[in-house]
């Protein structure tokens, strides 16, 4: 090999298949995995010191204070980061290494080691594929909905990476990864002048809220107050906005019925729907809003019994 001491950073949305691709590359090349530090729990099949160093929050914060972390990020309430000595030892010894890290961490490492870092963004073929993969591996709906909120930002930052690999089929993506790895290691890589994400369909997020009083739902032509979620907005905030704009109610967050306990200012939905429409992919975060007093019903809206809306599974058991 003409070029060694390279750090390949693999970035992309949760559920895009980074770990599978990384394992394939390691099995078919001299690359080894760079263990990173994390405060999340160990998963089945993982080994301490191989994929990660599993530490407590206190230990991680101490490592930051003692300048042992080269970079670190807090993602979904968990800390992740690269241990300075581990990275520097590998690069000094000329070892090719690979790591699955947060995109902000990848950008920071790129700034520190511009000649020895190769950043590869793994692009999903669709937003729906991310949801399907996360559900298949058993992720909770709360975690899925929270991770989806990061996707627009991650897709936007993809242009800062050296390469984009579309994981439309595993075989295609794995071969593309190997081509990049060997070209970079052998010193004859032909990096594209610019990279950008091109999803086959447009996509948008929406917050839908179902007004409930007793066993009656307030709807209009079978639908409920809905608002499009823009980047950096929280779904629950848009749900409350929909109540205010469509029903003229001054909303109170205490009346909003949601999923698991809120955390990090994120109030999880009761459920999440996915559909492909004429306008592209739509991901809908569903909430319920309890109305405990009589209100003036706007034109076009009417109260209807819950049993007339059989598709609202997330409302079942919440009446009364």
Buried (B, 14 or more C-beta within 10 A) or exposed (E): EEBBBBBBBBBBBBBBBBBBBBBBBBEBBEBEBBBBBBBEEEEEEEEEEEBBBBBEEEBBBEBBEEEBBBBBBBBBEEBBBBBBEBBEEBBEEEBBBBBBBBBBBBBBBBEBBEEBBBBBBBBBBBBBBBBEBBBEEEBEBBBBBBBBBBBBBBBEBBEBBBBBBBBBEEEEBBBBBBEBBBBBBEEEBEEEEEBEBEBEBEBBBBBBBBBBBEEBBBBBEEEBBBBEBEEEBBBBBBBBBBBEEBBEBEBEEEBBBBBBEEEEEBBBBBBBBBEEEEEBBBBBBBBBBBBEEEBEBEEEBEBEEBEEBEEBEBBEEBBE
